[in-house]
Amino acid sequence: MNKKFVTVFGSSIPRLGDTEYEIAYRLGKNLAMNGFNVCTGGFLGIMEAVSKGAVEFNSEAIGVTLDIYNVKPNQYITKEIKCSSLFERIRNLIEIGSAFVILKGGTGTLLELAVVWEYMNKNMMVEKPIACHSSLWKDIVIKMEEQIAKENRKTGLVQPFDNIDECAGYIISKLNNIERS
């Protein structure tokens, strides 16, 4: 049986030794130890850390890169998918993922979360588990859920977590339950 992929979105800024890098590494390791592969944007920061954690524990790490950045992918990806536009990249990241984890990031990460959330909320794709880590996303999820409820749309699609192990546990549990169904 093929291992499922968890797509992880997050900042390219954190470096080895930074808290955010270590959290992402732990996530990649945890997912790999539970039989899952990872997919990221393929570059540095959180993308590198998640890939490193997965590969060091015998899982695959797909990097979906964007030509316009003119940056080499990180050394830990096991397969690169090169894209020529941001929306092609996002489409690939979404299609590959059986679940999504959103770690700290900026407007690019916000865009990725928003696209996945919108596609599921408007039934443009099948529902898949989405988990966010950090108070940044927790605050955004709470505010958006209020608005989504006012619009009579589906709430509860995105689960925020303060603890990365609980975040990973949620994704692992959801994917294992889907597999058993």
N, C-alpha and C positions, 0 to 999 in steps of 0.2 A: 504494500500500500504506500502511496506517495504521501510524504509529510505535507501538511498544510502550511501556508505562509501567513505570517502576521506582518502587516505593513505598519511600520513605525515612522511617524512624522516628528520632526524636531529641528532645532537650531544647528547650524554648521559652526557655530562659534566656540562651544566648550572644548577644552583640551584635556589631555591626560592629566589627572590630578584634580581637576575641577569636580565639584559635587555633581553637577548635571551629567558630566561624562561618566562618572562612576555609577550613577543611577541607571543610565542607558546601558552600560556594560552589564550590570546586574540583571536588567530586563532581558537582554539578549541571551545571557547565560541561562536564566530561569526558563525561558521559552525553549531553548535547545535541550535542556535537561528533561523537559517534558514532551519532547518529540516534535517540536515545531521549528520550521525555518523562518527566516526573517527577510523582509524586503524594505529597502529604504531608498532615499534619493541618491545614495552611493558616494557622497562626498565626505567631508570631515565632520568633526563635532559629534553630535548625537548619532548621526548616521554611521560614522566609523565605530563608535563605541558599541552600538547594538550589534553591528556586523562582527566585530571582534569577539564579543561575548558568545555569539552563536557559533562562529567558526571554531573557536577554541574548544567547544563542546560538541563538535561533529555534526553541525547543521549547516545548511546552505545559507548564503547571504546574497540575495540579488540586489544589485544597485541599478536604479533607473535614473540615468544621468541625462543632463541637458547640455547639448553642444554649445550653446551660446555662452556658457560660463567659462569655457576654455580652461577647465581645471581637471587635473587627473583624478580619477576615482580613488577611493581609499584602498589600501593594500589588502583588506580583508574580504572584499566581495568575491564571490565564487563565480558570478555571472554578471555581465553588464548588459543592460538594454539601453542603447543610445537613442535619445529623442531629440527632435529638432524644434519643438515648441513646448511651452509650459503646459498647455492643455493636453498634449499627447502624453507628456510625462505623468500628469495627474491621472489621466485615464488608465495608463499602465499600472501605476501604483494601486489604484482602486481595484482593477480587474484581478491583479495577482493576489491581493489580500483576502483571506477568509475572515479576518478580523483586523481591527485598527487600534493602535495605541498612539495617543498624542502626548508627546513630552514637551517641555518648555521650548518655545520658539517665538518668532516674530510674525510678521504679516504673511509670509509664505506658509507657515504652519497653520495660521488662522485660516487662510484660503483653503488649504487641504482639508482641515476639519469641516469648514463650511460646505464644501462640495460634497463630501461623504454624507454629512448630516442632511443636506438638502435632497440629495438623490434618494436617500432612504425615506425621508419625510414625505416626499412626493411620489413614492413608489416607482422611482425610475431605476431602482436596483433592488435586489433581494435584501432583506434585513440581515445585517451582520453585526456582531458585537463591536462596540466602540467604547474605549476607556481613555480617560484623560488623567494625567498626573500633574499635580501642583495646584497651588491656590489660584494661580493665574487662570487656569482653565475652569476650575471649580466655580469661581466668581462669574465667568462668562456663561457657563452652562446654567447656573441658577437663573441669571437674568434672561437668557434665551428661552428657558423652559417656561418662564412666566409669560413671555410673549407668545410662544407656541401654543400654550394652553388657551390664551385669549383668542387665538385664531382657530381654535378647535382642531388642531393638528395633533399628531401623535407625540406624546411626551415620553421620556424615559429611554430614548434611543442612545443617549450618551451618558455614561456613568463616570463621575469624577472620583478620584482617589487622592488621598494625601500620602499614602504609603505605596511604594513601587511594588512590593511583594503582594500586597492585596490587589493592586491593579493587574499584575501578571496572573495572579490566581483567578481573578474574575474571567479574564480572556481564556485561560486554559480550561477552566470549568465549562464555560459556554461552548467552546469548540469541541470538548470531549462529549458534552451532552448532544450536540448537533450530530456528531459522528455516530452516536448510539441510536439516534432516532431513525 
